[in-house]
Amino acid sequence: MKVLVANLGSTSFKYRLFEVEDDAVEFLSKGGYERVTDYQSCIKDALRKLVESEVISTVDDIEAVGFKTVLGHQLTGCVVADESVIDDLMQGAELAPAHNPPYAEGIRLFARETPKAQLVALFETAFYQWAKPESRRYAVPQSWFGAGVKRNGFHGASHKHIAERSAELLGRDDIARRVKLLYRGEELQAVEDTPLRVVSCHLGGSSSVTGILNGVAIDTSMGLSPQSGLPQNNRVGDLDAMAVTFVMKKLGLSLEQIEKELTKSSGLLGISGMSNDVRDIEEAAASGSEEAQIALDVLVYSIRHYVGAYAFQMGGLDAIVFTAGIGENSSYIRQKVCEGLEGFGLTFDSTKNDEICASEACISAENSRIKVFVIPADEELVVARETYLLASQQLSAVGNS
Ligand code: AMP
């Protein structure tokens, strides 16, 4: 089955086309557009290019389109992307303004441009369905909880990929299989062997840390919105809620100004005062900038804070995984996160760490009880697989009726 994965940002549209057959996923083609103001012409152009380059013979060859939707108002999981999903995304748009409206529009446009394809939405929150209520509840009045103030979690497709791949690397095929079956609506399979405890660090322009016990997320650093947890590139991360009213009074900022500053000029950019990109910040820190150094130190401290918390909640730790732009490329951040942990059973291999770049590797010492891996992010693979599964079910249901 040819599955197109559509990635829609506030000003971008990227796509990847795969041939999927059960567990086998073959990459066929990809493309993208930046500074998008008109999604429809980009989608039409992408489909035209796929036909012209003979990757497909007609648009109808695309049997399914998968969307990595961010936050539903009520919905989560992997669902058929119909009008009810579009409505739900728009209702949830206040907390994900950069992502929900483009996905709502994208689903509507693909329904028009690829009318034969099954459309599937895989929510980024889906991976947290099994986390315990106490990890998802904030200590707010019940009326706030009723209005939807709870920990949602994000980057679900990325952390799910890490859950599966790390289990494979650790020789735990039982757990890898458990992860594979997660969204198929079946009961979680029992784990008969010893528990597998992994902390996945997705560190990129947007970052989160997730504790994964036996392939299932127990908690994650992002909360109600993707603005919480680790310091992000230009977004705040964790903050005492009272800071908002304090700054309103102290600096005379309006709610709109505060919202803008927390989402556009905070995070690594806010602390360093010079860039939202770890490459620039590392360079400036190496040249003696104290602000750049403290930005890196805050990031590392925050990552270690979450890794430690989840290891404790899971009763131990078997592996730490680094993924995404910073996780795959910054040997400095990986080194600092893993430093001085010999007493916990982690011996880091700095030579291996310095050697690898954006490829899969184990960077802990041979004798380290806790393993450390770098695993390249592959969210599209997860979306393609889940889209294939749901689309196949839909097609066979139609065939049987
Ligand atoms: P992503 O959102 O996963 O594409 O990650 C993008 C971010 O990765 C950039 O904003 C940089 O901060 C970071 N990054 C990319 N390459 C490097 C590198 N070689 N060293 C440090 N950070 C990097």
Boltz pocket constraint, residues with backbone or C-beta under 6 A from the ligand:
constraints:
  - pocket:
      binder: B
      contacts: [[A, 203], [A, 204], [A, 205], [A, 206], [A, 233], [A, 276], [A, 277], [A, 278], [A, 279], [A, 282], [A, 324], [A, 325], [A, 326], [A, 329], [A, 330]]
      max_distance: 6.0
